[in-house]
């Protein structure tokens, strides 16, 4: 089910306001000017998938920016929010503080995981320090394991993209493009509240 109409219009309006409100980031300024963006943006659609229509769980095994390994097995039974980003993507910079705020807000019920599509470990770590992001990030530059894991679910070059996985690891909701914090909060809360299968 695609959420269009008023939700898409609201998201577009909030995106314009959020970008217009940022004055201290040169990349955000470049983004506002529409010059040399250096990223491929999503169309801003919000896509939700009803519980009964979800496909197989997303399975991945990859490497984090600190060199440690991460796999989908570590998130079993918990909602997971996956955000695709890279450092020179201006919308990614705009939404980074909101990601961390939601990470803190839902710390008891939800895990967050970043997927960096272009940067070296040093660049990714510097970005995470700048925006005080406390959740881990996968480096997907060399082997593309996370992009492959989500193939057919999200356009791998739409940046940023944010995907909510349910407690079974299946795609519950997607935002193709920069998200609005209140909308992502609602998508997360709705996924948490879903009934879980009996053991």
JOKACOR-V656584 format. One record per backbone hydrogen bond with DSSP energy under -0.5 kcal/mol. CO is the residue of the C=O (numbers start at 1). NH is the residue of the N-H. If there is no record, write none. Layout:
# JOKACOR-V656584
co->{CO | CO}
nh->{NH | NH}
This chain:
# JOKACOR-V656584
co->{1 | 1 | 2 | 3 | 4 | 5 | 6 | 7 | 8 | 9 | 10 | 11 | 12 | 13 | 14 | 15 | 16 | 17 | 19 | 21 | 24 | 25 | 26 | 27 | 28 | 29 | 30 | 30 | 31 | 39 | 40 | 45 | 45 | 46 | 46 | 47 | 48 | 50 | 51 | 60 | 62 | 63 | 64 | 68 | 70 | 71 | 72 | 73 | 75 | 79 | 80 | 80 | 81 | 81 | 82 | 83 | 84 | 84 | 85 | 86 | 88 | 89 | 90 | 91 | 92 | 93 | 95 | 96 | 97 | 98 | 99 | 100 | 101 | 102 | 104 | 106 | 106 | 109 | 111 | 113 | 114 | 115 | 115 | 116 | 120 | 121 | 122 | 123 | 124 | 125 | 126 | 127 | 128 | 129 | 132 | 136 | 137 | 138 | 138 | 144 | 145 | 146 | 148 | 150 | 150 | 154 | 155 | 157 | 160 | 161 | 162 | 163 | 163 | 164 | 164 | 165 | 166 | 167 | 169 | 170 | 172 | 173 | 174 | 175 | 175 | 176 | 180 | 181 | 182 | 183 | 184 | 185 | 186 | 187 | 188 | 189 | 191}
nh->{3 | 48 | 4 | 46 | 7 | 9 | 10 | 11 | 12 | 13 | 14 | 15 | 16 | 17 | 18 | 19 | 20 | 21 | 22 | 23 | 26 | 29 | 30 | 31 | 32 | 33 | 34 | 35 | 34 | 41 | 159 | 47 | 176 | 3 | 48 | 174 | 50 | 53 | 54 | 72 | 70 | 139 | 67 | 64 | 62 | 74 | 75 | 76 | 78 | 111 | 82 | 165 | 83 | 113 | 163 | 115 | 160 | 161 | 117 | 89 | 90 | 93 | 94 | 95 | 96 | 97 | 99 | 100 | 101 | 102 | 103 | 104 | 105 | 106 | 107 | 109 | 110 | 79 | 81 | 83 | 138 | 85 | 117 | 140 | 124 | 125 | 126 | 127 | 128 | 129 | 130 | 131 | 133 | 132 | 134 | 114 | 65 | 116 | 140 | 148 | 149 | 150 | 151 | 153 | 154 | 156 | 158 | 159 | 177 | 84 | 175 | 82 | 165 | 172 | 173 | 80 | 169 | 77 | 58 | 166 | 49 | 164 | 47 | 162 | 177 | 44 | 184 | 185 | 186 | 187 | 188 | 189 | 190 | 191 | 192 | 193 | 194}
